[in-house]
Amino acid sequence: MKKEKVGVLDIGSNSIRLVIHKIDDQKRYRQLHNLKQVARLSSHIDLDGRLTPEGFEVLKSALIQFEEIIQHHHVTKVKVAATAAIRNAVNQQDILDFIHKETSLYVRVLSGKEEAYYGYLAVVNSTSLREGITVDIGGGSTEVTYFHHRRLIYSHSFPFGALTLKNNFTGKMETDRPTPDSFIVF
């Protein structure tokens, strides 16, 4: 039986990650590649909530590079998920149309609830914890979950993450630093 290769491409608010696995005859997964490119898509969202032309180019460049890697490794199945930067963008459909036009990739935009659920699954499938609280701080959102007896009890996705908070306090430029008047004093 020919070994199957599958890929997962995560278009996050801060980075874009491609993980390629090989599935053996016993249906076991072995990770072959785990590649990440910092894209900071949340930093390319303008004041109107739209991905900027520069953001489109950053996205295109990264996806074309990952698509070449997918083709080089003869990956048979690819799942592509997008999170907060694209989920919250006012021009979400334009972004998805652009990706479809420029690549062969089909992108599924995860809801905040789905993003929290997948974070919970990662924790319960990679640890032996029976109960816990997870906090996943991404670039554009933060997901909090509570699980008990390894079952998800509660989850919530907040519409802010490390990049969006930084941008709110310092502005959009990478070189911007917080100033004393950036902070709220209680």
ChimeraX attribute file (.defattr): number of C-alpha atoms within 10 A of each C-alpha:
attribute: neighborCount
match mode: 1-to-1
recipient: residues
	/A:1	5
	/A:2	7
	/A:3	11
	/A:4	16
	/A:5	21
	/A:6	21
	/A:7	22
	/A:8	17
	/A:9	24
	/A:10	19
	/A:11	26
	/A:12	24
	/A:13	27
	/A:14	22
	/A:15	17
	/A:16	22
	/A:17	20
	/A:18	22
	/A:19	17
	/A:20	23
	/A:21	18
	/A:22	18
	/A:23	16
	/A:24	14
	/A:25	11
	/A:26	6
	/A:27	10
	/A:28	9
	/A:29	15
	/A:30	12
	/A:31	13
	/A:32	14
	/A:33	14
	/A:34	13
	/A:35	13
	/A:36	15
	/A:37	15
	/A:38	13
	/A:39	20
	/A:40	22
	/A:41	26
	/A:42	29
	/A:43	23
	/A:44	21
	/A:45	24
	/A:46	15
	/A:47	9
	/A:48	10
	/A:49	16
	/A:50	20
	/A:51	25
	/A:52	17
	/A:53	12
	/A:54	12
	/A:55	20
	/A:56	16
	/A:57	11
	/A:58	16
	/A:59	20
	/A:60	16
	/A:61	14
	/A:62	18
	/A:63	23
	/A:64	16
	/A:65	11
	/A:66	19
	/A:67	19
	/A:68	11
	/A:69	16
	/A:70	22
	/A:71	10
	/A:72	9
	/A:73	15
	/A:74	12
	/A:75	17
	/A:76	12
	/A:77	12
	/A:78	19
	/A:79	14
	/A:80	17
	/A:81	18
	/A:82	20
	/A:83	22
	/A:84	28
	/A:85	28
	/A:86	26
	/A:87	19
	/A:88	20
	/A:89	18
	/A:90	16
	/A:91	16
	/A:92	17
	/A:93	12
	/A:94	14
	/A:95	19
	/A:96	18
	/A:97	13
	/A:98	14
	/A:99	19
	/A:100	13
	/A:101	10
	/A:102	13
	/A:103	13
	/A:104	11
	/A:105	17
	/A:106	14
	/A:107	19
	/A:108	15
	/A:109	20
	/A:110	17
	/A:111	15
	/A:112	20
	/A:113	17
	/A:114	16
	/A:115	24
	/A:116	26
	/A:117	19
	/A:118	11
	/A:119	17
	/A:120	25
	/A:121	14
	/A:122	11
	/A:123	16
	/A:124	18
	/A:125	10
	/A:126	8
	/A:127	8
	/A:128	9
	/A:129	13
	/A:130	11
	/A:131	15
	/A:132	16
	/A:133	15
	/A:134	16
	/A:135	16
	/A:136	17
	/A:137	16
	/A:138	19
	/A:139	25
	/A:140	26
	/A:141	26
	/A:142	20
	/A:143	24
	/A:144	20
	/A:145	20
	/A:146	17
	/A:147	19
	/A:148	13
	/A:149	11
	/A:150	17
	/A:151	14
	/A:152	18
	/A:153	11
	/A:154	14
	/A:155	20
	/A:156	17
	/A:157	21
	/A:158	15
	/A:159	16
	/A:160	18
	/A:161	21
	/A:162	16
	/A:163	21
	/A:164	24
	/A:165	15
	/A:166	19
	/A:167	19
	/A:168	12
	/A:169	17
	/A:170	17
	/A:171	16
	/A:172	18
	/A:173	11
	/A:174	11
	/A:175	8
	/A:176	12
	/A:177	13
	/A:178	14
	/A:179	9
	/A:180	8
	/A:181	8
	/A:182	12
	/A:183	10
	/A:184	7
	/A:185	6
	/A:186	3
